[in-house]
Structures are given as structure tokens and as C-alpha cells.
Amino acid sequence: MGKLKDTVKGLANEISGNVKQAAARASDNPELEVKGKAQETKGEVQQGVGKIKGALGDRI
């Protein structure tokens, strides 16, 4: 179950980060764009953790 939870949370963070970046570009807000990129990266890492958990059978 940990794999699915991390993968879904990661995907949600990645999507939210992309939306923030798009809004930042549209409103010329570099601070929001940085926050969006950070959230996108967090999501990518969470998805990676989910893949590792899946490969190890949730033993971590």
C-alpha cells in the first residue's frame, strides 16, 4: 500500500507544481515559479520512493 500512496501523492505534487509554474509565468511571478518547481521536484522524488517501495515489496 505504501507504493501506491507515495506514487499518488507524488503525482499530485508534480501536477500542483506544474500548475503553480504556469500561473507564475502568466502573472510574471518568479517567486511562485520557484515554489512550483520545488513542489514538482518533491513530487518526482515521492514517485521515485513509491517505485523503490514497489521493487522492495514495501519493506522500507
mmCIF file as Biopython writes it, N, C-alpha, C and O atoms, coordinates in Angstrom:
data_model
#
loop_
_atom_site.group_PDB
_atom_site.id
_atom_site.type_symbol
_atom_site.label_atom_id
_atom_site.label_alt_id
_atom_site.label_comp_id
_atom_site.label_asym_id
_atom_site.label_entity_id
_atom_site.label_seq_id
_atom_site.pdbx_PDB_ins_code
_atom_site.Cartn_x
_atom_site.Cartn_y
_atom_site.Cartn_z
_atom_site.occupancy
_atom_site.B_iso_or_equiv
_atom_site.auth_seq_id
_atom_site.auth_asym_id
_atom_site.pdbx_PDB_model_num
ATOM 1   N N  . MET A ? 1  ? 0.818  -1.200 0.000   1.0 0.0 1  A 1 
ATOM 2   C CA . MET A ? 1  ? 0.000  0.000  0.000   1.0 0.0 1  A 1 
ATOM 3   C C  . MET A ? 1  ? 0.859  1.261  0.000   1.0 0.0 1  A 1 
ATOM 4   O O  . MET A ? 1  ? 0.434  2.291  -0.521  1.0 0.0 1  A 1 
ATOM 5   N N  . GLY A ? 2  ? 2.050  1.199  0.570   1.0 0.0 2  A 1 
ATOM 6   C CA . GLY A ? 2  ? 2.920  2.357  0.622   1.0 0.0 2  A 1 
ATOM 7   C C  . GLY A ? 2  ? 3.335  2.832  -0.758  1.0 0.0 2  A 1 
ATOM 8   O O  . GLY A ? 2  ? 3.475  4.030  -1.000  1.0 0.0 2  A 1 
ATOM 9   N N  . LYS A ? 3  ? 3.531  1.881  -1.658  1.0 0.0 3  A 1 
ATOM 10  C CA . LYS A ? 3  ? 3.933  2.229  -3.018  1.0 0.0 3  A 1 
ATOM 11  C C  . LYS A ? 3  ? 2.862  3.094  -3.677  1.0 0.0 3  A 1 
ATOM 12  O O  . LYS A ? 3  ? 3.167  4.152  -4.228  1.0 0.0 3  A 1 
ATOM 13  N N  . LEU A ? 4  ? 1.645  2.659  -3.622  1.0 0.0 4  A 1 
ATOM 14  C CA . LEU A ? 4  ? 0.551  3.385  -4.263  1.0 0.0 4  A 1 
ATOM 15  C C  . LEU A ? 4  ? 0.372  4.767  -3.639  1.0 0.0 4  A 1 
ATOM 16  O O  . LEU A ? 4  ? 0.184  5.755  -4.349  1.0 0.0 4  A 1 
ATOM 17  N N  . LYS A ? 5  ? 0.430  4.832  -2.316  1.0 0.0 5  A 1 
ATOM 18  C CA . LYS A ? 5  ? 0.252  6.101  -1.610  1.0 0.0 5  A 1 
ATOM 19  C C  . LYS A ? 5  ? 1.334  7.110  -2.020  1.0 0.0 5  A 1 
ATOM 20  O O  . LYS A ? 5  ? 1.025  8.264  -2.318  1.0 0.0 5  A 1 
ATOM 21  N N  . ASP A ? 6  ? 2.585  6.680  -2.033  1.0 0.0 6  A 1 
ATOM 22  C CA . ASP A ? 6  ? 3.676  7.577  -2.417  1.0 0.0 6  A 1 
ATOM 23  C C  . ASP A ? 6  ? 3.575  7.984  -3.883  1.0 0.0 6  A 1 
ATOM 24  O O  . ASP A ? 6  ? 3.841  9.135  -4.228  1.0 0.0 6  A 1 
ATOM 25  N N  . THR A ? 7  ? 3.198  7.062  -4.730  1.0 0.0 7  A 1 
ATOM 26  C CA . THR A ? 7  ? 3.081  7.368  -6.152  1.0 0.0 7  A 1 
ATOM 27  C C  . THR A ? 7  ? 1.980  8.387  -6.403  1.0 0.0 7  A 1 
ATOM 28  O O  . THR A ? 7  ? 2.174  9.329  -7.172  1.0 0.0 7  A 1 
ATOM 29  N N  . VAL A ? 8  ? 0.837  8.213  -5.773  1.0 0.0 8  A 1 
ATOM 30  C CA . VAL A ? 8  ? -0.283 9.136  -5.958  1.0 0.0 8  A 1 
ATOM 31  C C  . VAL A ? 8  ? 0.045  10.516 -5.380  1.0 0.0 8  A 1 
ATOM 32  O O  . VAL A ? 8  ? -0.217 11.538 -6.014  1.0 0.0 8  A 1 
ATOM 33  N N  . LYS A ? 9  ? 0.615  10.539 -4.185  1.0 0.0 9  A 1 
ATOM 34  C CA . LYS A ? 9  ? 0.997  11.824 -3.585  1.0 0.0 9  A 1 
ATOM 35  C C  . LYS A ? 9  ? 2.038  12.527 -4.451  1.0 0.0 9  A 1 
ATOM 36  O O  . LYS A ? 9  ? 1.985  13.742 -4.639  1.0 0.0 9  A 1 
ATOM 37  N N  . GLY A ? 10 ? 2.971  11.758 -4.969  1.0 0.0 10 A 1 
ATOM 38  C CA . GLY A ? 10 ? 3.996  12.338 -5.826  1.0 0.0 10 A 1 
ATOM 39  C C  . GLY A ? 10 ? 3.416  12.925 -7.093  1.0 0.0 10 A 1 
ATOM 40  O O  . GLY A ? 10 ? 3.800  14.018 -7.511  1.0 0.0 10 A 1 
ATOM 41  N N  . LEU A ? 11 ? 2.503  12.212 -7.700  1.0 0.0 11 A 1 
ATOM 42  C CA . LEU A ? 11 ? 1.865  12.705 -8.914  1.0 0.0 11 A 1 
ATOM 43  C C  . LEU A ? 11 ? 1.068  13.982 -8.627  1.0 0.0 11 A 1 
ATOM 44  O O  . LEU A ? 11 ? 1.095  14.928 -9.414  1.0 0.0 11 A 1 
ATOM 45  N N  . ALA A ? 12 ? 0.368  13.999 -7.508  1.0 0.0 12 A 1 
ATOM 46  C CA . ALA A ? 12 ? -0.410 15.186 -7.135  1.0 0.0 12 A 1 
ATOM 47  C C  . ALA A ? 12 ? 0.506  16.387 -6.918  1.0 0.0 12 A 1 
ATOM 48  O O  . ALA A ? 12 ? 0.192  17.493 -7.360  1.0 0.0 12 A 1 
ATOM 49  N N  . ASN A ? 13 ? 1.627  16.181 -6.247  1.0 0.0 13 A 1 
ATOM 50  C CA . ASN A ? 13 ? 2.569  17.276 -6.027  1.0 0.0 13 A 1 
ATOM 51  C C  . ASN A ? 13 ? 3.179  17.750 -7.338  1.0 0.0 13 A 1 
ATOM 52  O O  . ASN A ? 13 ? 3.362  18.949 -7.545  1.0 0.0 13 A 1 
ATOM 53  N N  . GLU A ? 14 ? 3.490  16.820 -8.213  1.0 0.0 14 A 1 
ATOM 54  C CA . GLU A ? 14 ? 4.060  17.191 -9.507  1.0 0.0 14 A 1 
ATOM 55  C C  . GLU A ? 14 ? 3.073  18.024 -10.329 1.0 0.0 14 A 1 
ATOM 56  O O  . GLU A ? 14 ? 3.455  19.024 -10.937 1.0 0.0 14 A 1 
ATOM 57  N N  . ILE A ? 15 ? 1.824  17.616 -10.343 1.0 0.0 15 A 1 
ATOM 58  C CA . ILE A ? 15 ? 0.795  18.366 -11.079 1.0 0.0 15 A 1 
ATOM 59  C C  . ILE A ? 15 ? 0.597  19.748 -10.462 1.0 0.0 15 A 1 
ATOM 60  O O  . ILE A ? 15 ? 0.523  20.744 -11.181 1.0 0.0 15 A 1 
ATOM 61  N N  . SER A ? 16 ? 0.513  19.811 -9.139  1.0 0.0 16 A 1 
ATOM 62  C CA . SER A ? 16 ? 0.344  21.103 -8.467  1.0 0.0 16 A 1 
ATOM 63  C C  . SER A ? 16 ? 1.519  22.034 -8.755  1.0 0.0 16 A 1 
ATOM 64  O O  . SER A ? 16 ? 1.338  23.234 -8.966  1.0 0.0 16 A 1 
ATOM 65  N N  . GLY A ? 17 ? 2.705  21.474 -8.759  1.0 0.0 17 A 1 
ATOM 66  C CA . GLY A ? 17 ? 3.884  22.272 -9.065  1.0 0.0 17 A 1 
ATOM 67  C C  . GLY A ? 17 ? 3.854  22.818 -10.477 1.0 0.0 17 A 1 
ATOM 68  O O  . GLY A ? 17 ? 4.223  23.969 -10.712 1.0 0.0 17 A 1 
ATOM 69  N N  . ASN A ? 18 ? 3.415  21.996 -11.419 1.0 0.0 18 A 1 
ATOM 70  C CA . ASN A ? 18 ? 3.308  22.453 -12.808 1.0 0.0 18 A 1 
ATOM 71  C C  . ASN A ? 18 ? 2.265  23.558 -12.955 1.0 0.0 18 A 1 
ATOM 72  O O  . ASN A ? 18 ? 2.468  24.507 -13.712 1.0 0.0 18 A 1 
ATOM 73  N N  . VAL A ? 19 ? 1.162  23.440 -12.241 1.0 0.0 19 A 1 
ATOM 74  C CA . VAL A ? 19 ? 0.115  24.464 -12.284 1.0 0.0 19 A 1 
ATOM 75  C C  . VAL A ? 19 ? 0.652  25.778 -11.702 1.0 0.0 19 A 1 
ATOM 76  O O  . VAL A ? 19 ? 0.418  26.850 -12.259 1.0 0.0 19 A 1 
ATOM 77  N N  . LYS A ? 20 ? 1.371  25.687 -10.582 1.0 0.0 20 A 1 
ATOM 78  C CA . LYS A ? 20 ? 1.948  26.892 -9.985  1.0 0.0 20 A 1 
ATOM 79  C C  . LYS A ? 20 ? 2.930  27.565 -10.949 1.0 0.0 20 A 1 
ATOM 80  O O  . LYS A ? 20 ? 2.952  28.790 -11.068 1.0 0.0 20 A 1 
ATOM 81  N N  . GLN A ? 21 ? 3.733  26.762 -11.626 1.0 0.0 21 A 1 
ATOM 82  C CA . GLN A ? 21 ? 4.696  27.331 -12.562 1.0 0.0 21 A 1 
ATOM 83  C C  . GLN A ? 21 ? 3.989  28.040 -13.714 1.0 0.0 21 A 1 
ATOM 84  O O  . GLN A ? 21 ? 4.403  29.123 -14.126 1.0 0.0 21 A 1 
ATOM 85  N N  . ALA A ? 22 ? 2.939  27.439 -14.224 1.0 0.0 22 A 1 
ATOM 86  C CA . ALA A ? 22 ? 2.191  28.064 -15.320 1.0 0.0 22 A 1 
ATOM 87  C C  . ALA A ? 22 ? 1.540  29.371 -14.858 1.0 0.0 22 A 1 
ATOM 88  O O  . ALA A ? 22 ? 1.562  30.369 -15.577 1.0 0.0 22 A 1 
ATOM 89  N N  . ALA A ? 23 ? 0.966  29.358 -13.666 1.0 0.0 23 A 1 
ATOM 90  C CA . ALA A ? 23 ? 0.343  30.575 -13.133 1.0 0.0 23 A 1 
ATOM 91  C C  . ALA A ? 23 ? 1.399  31.657 -12.905 1.0 0.0 23 A 1 
ATOM 92  O O  . ALA A ? 23 ? 1.149  32.840 -13.137 1.0 0.0 23 A 1 
ATOM 93  N N  . ALA A ? 24 ? 2.568  31.244 -12.452 1.0 0.0 24 A 1 
ATOM 94  C CA . ALA A ? 24 ? 3.646  32.203 -12.209 1.0 0.0 24 A 1 
ATOM 95  C C  . ALA A ? 24 ? 4.106  32.852 -13.508 1.0 0.0 24 A 1 
ATOM 96  O O  . ALA A ? 24 ? 4.356  34.056 -13.551 1.0 0.0 24 A 1 
ATOM 97  N N  . ARG A ? 25 ? 4.218  32.050 -14.567 1.0 0.0 25 A 1 
ATOM 98  C CA . ARG A ? 25 ? 4.621  32.613 -15.851 1.0 0.0 25 A 1 
ATOM 99  C C  . ARG A ? 25 ? 3.555  33.576 -16.377 1.0 0.0 25 A 1 
ATOM 100 O O  . ARG A ? 25 ? 3.875  34.629 -16.929 1.0 0.0 25 A 1 
ATOM 101 N N  . ALA A ? 26 ? 2.297  33.206 -16.201 1.0 0.0 26 A 1 
ATOM 102 C CA . ALA A ? 26 ? 1.199  34.041 -16.693 1.0 0.0 26 A 1 
ATOM 103 C C  . ALA A ? 26 ? 1.112  35.364 -15.931 1.0 0.0 26 A 1 
ATOM 104 O O  . ALA A ? 26 ? 0.714  36.382 -16.497 1.0 0.0 26 A 1 
ATOM 105 N N  . SER A ? 27 ? 1.481  35.351 -14.662 1.0 0.0 27 A 1 
ATOM 106 C CA . SER A ? 27 ? 1.380  36.561 -13.852 1.0 0.0 27 A 1 
ATOM 107 C C  . SER A ? 27 ? 2.737  37.213 -13.597 1.0 0.0 27 A 1 
ATOM 108 O O  . SER A ? 27 ? 2.838  38.162 -12.819 1.0 0.0 27 A 1 
ATOM 109 N N  . ASP A ? 28 ? 3.772  36.704 -14.250 1.0 0.0 28 A 1 
ATOM 110 C CA . ASP A ? 28 ? 5.134  37.221 -14.090 1.0 0.0 28 A 1 
ATOM 111 C C  . ASP A ? 28 ? 5.539  37.268 -12.617 1.0 0.0 28 A 1 
ATOM 112 O O  . ASP A ? 28 ? 5.925  38.312 -12.092 1.0 0.0 28 A 1 
ATOM 113 N N  . ASN A ? 29 ? 5.438  36.103 -11.965 1.0 0.0 29 A 1 
ATOM 114 C CA . ASN A ? 29 ? 5.734  35.981 -10.541 1.0 0.0 29 A 1 
ATOM 115 C C  . ASN A ? 29 ? 6.857  34.948 -10.358 1.0 0.0 29 A 1 
ATOM 116 O O  . ASN A ? 29 ? 6.576  33.759 -10.213 1.0 0.0 29 A 1 
ATOM 117 N N  . PRO A ? 30 ? 8.121  35.388 -10.364 1.0 0.0 30 A 1 
ATOM 118 C CA . PRO A ? 30 ? 9.229  34.436 -10.275 1.0 0.0 30 A 1 
ATOM 119 C C  . PRO A ? 30 ? 9.273  33.655 -8.963  1.0 0.0 30 A 1 
ATOM 120 O O  . PRO A ? 30 ? 9.723  32.510 -8.942  1.0 0.0 30 A 1 
ATOM 121 N N  . GLU A ? 31 ? 8.810  34.260 -7.874  1.0 0.0 31 A 1 
ATOM 122 C CA . GLU A ? 31 ? 8.806  33.556 -6.587  1.0 0.0 31 A 1 
ATOM 123 C C  . GLU A ? 31 ? 7.870  32.345 -6.636  1.0 0.0 31 A 1 
ATOM 124 O O  . GLU A ? 31 ? 8.219  31.267 -6.153  1.0 0.0 31 A 1 
ATOM 125 N N  . LEU A ? 32 ? 6.693  32.524 -7.213  1.0 0.0 32 A 1 
ATOM 126 C CA . LEU A ? 32 ? 5.744  31.421 -7.330  1.0 0.0 32 A 1 
ATOM 127 C C  . LEU A ? 32 ? 6.290  30.342 -8.266  1.0 0.0 32 A 1 
ATOM 128 O O  . LEU A ? 32 ? 6.056  29.153 -8.052  1.0 0.0 32 A 1 
ATOM 129 N N  . GLU A ? 33 ? 7.009  30.756 -9.291  1.0 0.0 33 A 1 
ATOM 130 C CA . GLU A ? 33 ? 7.579  29.776 -10.217 1.0 0.0 33 A 1 
ATOM 131 C C  . GLU A ? 33 ? 8.612  28.897 -9.507  1.0 0.0 33 A 1 
ATOM 132 O O  . GLU A ? 33 ? 8.674  27.691 -9.750  1.0 0.0 33 A 1 
ATOM 133 N N  . VAL A ? 34 ? 9.413  29.492 -8.641  1.0 0.0 34 A 1 
ATOM 134 C CA . VAL A ? 34 ? 10.399 28.727 -7.874  1.0 0.0 34 A 1 
ATOM 135 C C  . VAL A ? 34 ? 9.688  27.745 -6.937  1.0 0.0 34 A 1 
ATOM 136 O O  . VAL A ? 34 ? 10.097 26.591 -6.811  1.0 0.0 34 A 1 
ATOM 137 N N  . LYS A ? 35 ? 8.631  28.211 -6.287  1.0 0.0 35 A 1 
ATOM 138 C CA . LYS A ? 35 ? 7.867  27.323 -5.403  1.0 0.0 35 A 1 
ATOM 139 C C  . LYS A ? 35 ? 7.242  26.170 -6.189  1.0 0.0 35 A 1 
ATOM 140 O O  . LYS A ? 35 ? 7.207  25.032 -5.720  1.0 0.0 35 A 1 
ATOM 141 N N  . GLY A ? 36 ? 6.757  26.475 -7.378  1.0 0.0 36 A 1 
ATOM 142 C CA . GLY A ? 36 ? 6.174  25.432 -8.221  1.0 0.0 36 A 1 
ATOM 143 C C  . GLY A ? 36 ? 7.198  24.402 -8.644  1.0 0.0 36 A 1 
ATOM 144 O O  . GLY A ? 36 ? 6.906  23.206 -8.657  1.0 0.0 36 A 1 
ATOM 145 N N  . LYS A ? 37 ? 8.392  24.848 -8.991  1.0 0.0 37 A 1 
ATOM 146 C CA . LYS A ? 37 ? 9.451  23.923 -9.390  1.0 0.0 37 A 1 
ATOM 147 C C  . LYS A ? 37 ? 9.848  23.044 -8.219  1.0 0.0 37 A 1 
ATOM 148 O O  . LYS A ? 37 ? 10.091 21.849 -8.389  1.0 0.0 37 A 1 
ATOM 149 N N  . ALA A ? 38 ? 9.917  23.633 -7.022  1.0 0.0 38 A 1 
ATOM 150 C CA . ALA A ? 38 ? 10.259 22.856 -5.830  1.0 0.0 38 A 1 
ATOM 151 C C  . ALA A ? 38 ? 9.198  21.789 -5.558  1.0 0.0 38 A 1 
ATOM 152 O O  . ALA A ? 38 ? 9.532  20.656 -5.212  1.0 0.0 38 A 1 
ATOM 153 N N  . GLN A ? 39 ? 7.936  22.144 -5.711  1.0 0.0 39 A 1 
ATOM 154 C CA . GLN A ? 39 ? 6.861  21.183 -5.480  1.0 0.0 39 A 1 
ATOM 155 C C  . GLN A ? 39 ? 6.882  20.084 -6.538  1.0 0.0 39 A 1 
ATOM 156 O O  . GLN A ? 39 ? 6.634  18.918 -6.231  1.0 0.0 39 A 1 
ATOM 157 N N  . GLU A ? 40 ? 7.176  20.453 -7.777  1.0 0.0 40 A 1 
ATOM 158 C CA . GLU A ? 40 ? 7.271  19.454 -8.844  1.0 0.0 40 A 1 
ATOM 159 C C  . GLU A ? 40 ? 8.398  18.462 -8.542  1.0 0.0 40 A 1 
ATOM 160 O O  . GLU A ? 40 ? 8.234  17.255 -8.714  1.0 0.0 40 A 1 
ATOM 161 N N  . THR A ? 41 ? 9.524  18.974 -8.099  1.0 0.0 41 A 1 
ATOM 162 C CA . THR A ? 41 ? 10.658 18.109 -7.762  1.0 0.0 41 A 1 
ATOM 163 C C  . THR A ? 41 ? 10.313 17.189 -6.595  1.0 0.0 41 A 1 
ATOM 164 O O  . THR A ? 41 ? 10.672 16.012 -6.600  1.0 0.0 41 A 1 
ATOM 165 N N  . LYS A ? 42 ? 9.621  17.724 -5.602  1.0 0.0 42 A 1 
ATOM 166 C CA . LYS A ? 42 ? 9.178  16.905 -4.464  1.0 0.0 42 A 1 
ATOM 167 C C  . LYS A ? 42 ? 8.310  15.753 -4.957  1.0 0.0 42 A 1 
ATOM 168 O O  . LYS A ? 42 ? 8.450  14.618 -4.501  1.0 0.0 42 A 1 
ATOM 169 N N  . GLY A ? 43 ? 7.424  16.052 -5.881  1.0 0.0 43 A 1 
ATOM 170 C CA . GLY A ? 43 ? 6.556  15.017 -6.430  1.0 0.0 43 A 1 
ATOM 171 C C  . GLY A ? 43 ? 7.331  13.950 -7.176  1.0 0.0 43 A 1 
ATOM 172 O O  . GLY A ? 43 ? 7.023  12.763 -7.070  1.0 0.0 43 A 1 
ATOM 173 N N  . GLU A ? 44 ? 8.332  14.369 -7.928  1.0 0.0 44 A 1 
ATOM 174 C CA . GLU A ? 44 ? 9.157  13.402 -8.657  1.0 0.0 44 A 1 
ATOM 175 C C  . GLU A ? 44 ? 9.890  12.479 -7.692  1.0 0.0 44 A 1 
ATOM 176 O O  . GLU A ? 44 ? 10.008 11.277 -7.934  1.0 0.0 44 A 1 
ATOM 177 N N  . VAL A ? 45 ? 10.383 13.053 -6.594  1.0 0.0 45 A 1 
ATOM 178 C CA . VAL A ? 45 ? 11.082 12.252 -5.582  1.0 0.0 45 A 1 
ATOM 179 C C  . VAL A ? 45 ? 10.109 11.279 -4.919  1.0 0.0 45 A 1 
ATOM 180 O O  . VAL A ? 45 ? 10.445 10.113 -4.713  1.0 0.0 45 A 1 
ATOM 181 N N  . GLN A ? 46 ? 8.906  11.750 -4.583  1.0 0.0 46 A 1 
ATOM 182 C CA . GLN A ? 46 ? 7.905  10.867 -3.961  1.0 0.0 46 A 1 
ATOM 183 C C  . GLN A ? 46 ? 7.555  9.705  -4.878  1.0 0.0 46 A 1 
ATOM 184 O O  . GLN A ? 46 ? 7.402  8.571  -4.422  1.0 0.0 46 A 1 
ATOM 185 N N  . GLN A ? 47 ? 7.430  9.983  -6.155  1.0 0.0 47 A 1 
ATOM 186 C CA . GLN A ? 47 ? 7.124  8.901  -7.088  1.0 0.0 47 A 1 
ATOM 187 C C  . GLN A ? 47 ? 8.280  7.899  -7.133  1.0 0.0 47 A 1 
ATOM 188 O O  . GLN A ? 47 ? 8.059  6.691  -7.223  1.0 0.0 47 A 1 
ATOM 189 N N  . GLY A ? 48 ? 9.498  8.404  -7.071  1.0 0.0 48 A 1 
ATOM 190 C CA . GLY A ? 48 ? 10.664 7.515  -7.044  1.0 0.0 48 A 1 
ATOM 191 C C  . GLY A ? 48 ? 10.662 6.628  -5.813  1.0 0.0 48 A 1 
ATOM 192 O O  . GLY A ? 48 ? 10.980 5.441  -5.893  1.0 0.0 48 A 1 
ATOM 193 N N  . VAL A ? 49 ? 10.301 7.209  -4.670  1.0 0.0 49 A 1 
ATOM 194 C CA . VAL A ? 49 ? 10.206 6.426  -3.431  1.0 0.0 49 A 1 
ATOM 195 C C  . VAL A ? 49 ? 9.156  5.326  -3.589  1.0 0.0 49 A 1 
ATOM 196 O O  . VAL A ? 49 ? 9.359  4.192  -3.155  1.0 0.0 49 A 1 
ATOM 197 N N  . GLY A ? 50 ? 8.035  5.677  -4.214  1.0 0.0 50 A 1 
ATOM 198 C CA . GLY A ? 50 ? 6.987  4.677  -4.441  1.0 0.0 50 A 1 
ATOM 199 C C  . GLY A ? 50 ? 7.480  3.532  -5.315  1.0 0.0 50 A 1 
ATOM 200 O O  . GLY A ? 50 ? 7.153  2.372  -5.064  1.0 0.0 50 A 1 
ATOM 201 N N  . LYS A ? 51 ? 8.258  3.851  -6.333  1.0 0.0 51 A 1 
ATOM 202 C CA . LYS A ? 51 ? 8.805  2.802  -7.212  1.0 0.0 51 A 1 
ATOM 203 C C  . LYS A ? 51 ? 9.781  1.910  -6.457  1.0 0.0 51 A 1 
ATOM 204 O O  . LYS A ? 51 ? 9.793  0.693  -6.642  1.0 0.0 51 A 1 
ATOM 205 N N  . ILE A ? 52 ? 10.602 2.524  -5.604  1.0 0.0 52 A 1 
ATOM 206 C CA . ILE A ? 52 ? 11.553 1.738  -4.810  1.0 0.0 52 A 1 
ATOM 207 C C  . ILE A ? 52 ? 10.801 0.825  -3.850  1.0 0.0 52 A 1 
ATOM 208 O O  . ILE A ? 52 ? 11.145 -0.347 -3.700  1.0 0.0 52 A 1 
ATOM 209 N N  . LYS A ? 53 ? 9.773  1.366  -3.200  1.0 0.0 53 A 1 
ATOM 210 C CA . LYS A ? 53 ? 8.972  0.538  -2.293  1.0 0.0 53 A 1 
ATOM 211 C C  . LYS A ? 53 ? 8.342  -0.620 -3.036  1.0 0.0 53 A 1 
ATOM 212 O O  . LYS A ? 53 ? 8.281  -1.737 -2.520  1.0 0.0 53 A 1 
ATOM 213 N N  . GLY A ? 54 ? 7.873  -0.361 -4.244  1.0 0.0 54 A 1 
ATOM 214 C CA . GLY A ? 54 ? 7.281  -1.433 -5.033  1.0 0.0 54 A 1 
ATOM 215 C C  . GLY A ? 54 ? 8.290  -2.506 -5.374  1.0 0.0 54 A 1 
ATOM 216 O O  . GLY A ? 54 ? 7.976  -3.696 -5.343  1.0 0.0 54 A 1 
ATOM 217 N N  . ALA A ? 55 ? 9.494  -2.091 -5.698  1.0 0.0 55 A 1 
ATOM 218 C CA . ALA A ? 55 ? 10.541 -3.040 -6.060  1.0 0.0 55 A 1 
ATOM 219 C C  . ALA A ? 55 ? 10.985 -3.859 -4.850  1.0 0.0 55 A 1 
ATOM 220 O O  . ALA A ? 55 ? 11.363 -5.022 -4.989  1.0 0.0 55 A 1 
ATOM 221 N N  . LEU A ? 56 ? 10.939 -3.254 -3.666  1.0 0.0 56 A 1 
ATOM 222 C CA . LEU A ? 56 ? 11.371 -3.954 -2.446  1.0 0.0 56 A 1 
ATOM 223 C C  . LEU A ? 56 ? 10.204 -4.576 -1.685  1.0 0.0 56 A 1 
ATOM 224 O O  . LEU A ? 56 ? 10.400 -5.152 -0.615  1.0 0.0 56 A 1 
ATOM 225 N N  . GLY A ? 57 ? 9.022  -4.467 -2.216  1.0 0.0 57 A 1 
ATOM 226 C CA . GLY A ? 57 ? 7.865  -5.063 -1.557  1.0 0.0 57 A 1 
ATOM 227 C C  . GLY A ? 57 ? 7.461  -4.357 -0.292  1.0 0.0 57 A 1 
ATOM 228 O O  . GLY A ? 57 ? 7.028  -5.007 0.659   1.0 0.0 57 A 1 
ATOM 229 N N  . ASP A ? 58 ? 7.589  -3.029 -0.246  1.0 0.0 58 A 1 
ATOM 230 C CA . ASP A ? 58 ? 7.182  -2.216 0.904   1.0 0.0 58 A 1 
ATOM 231 C C  . ASP A ? 58 ? 7.949  -2.576 2.174   1.0 0.0 58 A 1 
ATOM 232 O O  . ASP A ? 58 ? 7.435  -2.365 3.273   1.0 0.0 58 A 1 
ATOM 233 N N  . ARG A ? 59 ? 9.153  -3.108 2.054   1.0 0.0 59 A 1 
ATOM 234 C CA . ARG A ? 59 ? 9.942  -3.475 3.245   1.0 0.0 59 A 1 
ATOM 235 C C  . ARG A ? 59 ? 10.719 -2.289 3.802   1.0 0.0 59 A 1 
ATOM 236 O O  . ARG A ? 59 ? 11.401 -2.423 4.819   1.0 0.0 59 A 1 
ATOM 237 N N  . ILE A ? 60 ? 10.627 -1.118 3.146   1.0 0.0 60 A 1 
ATOM 238 C CA . ILE A ? 60 ? 11.359 0.029  3.671   1.0 0.0 60 A 1 
ATOM 239 C C  . ILE A ? 60 ? 10.417 0.992  4.337   1.0 0.0 60 A 1 
ATOM 240 O O  . ILE A ? 60 ? 10.850 2.027  4.844   1.0 0.0 60 A 1 
#
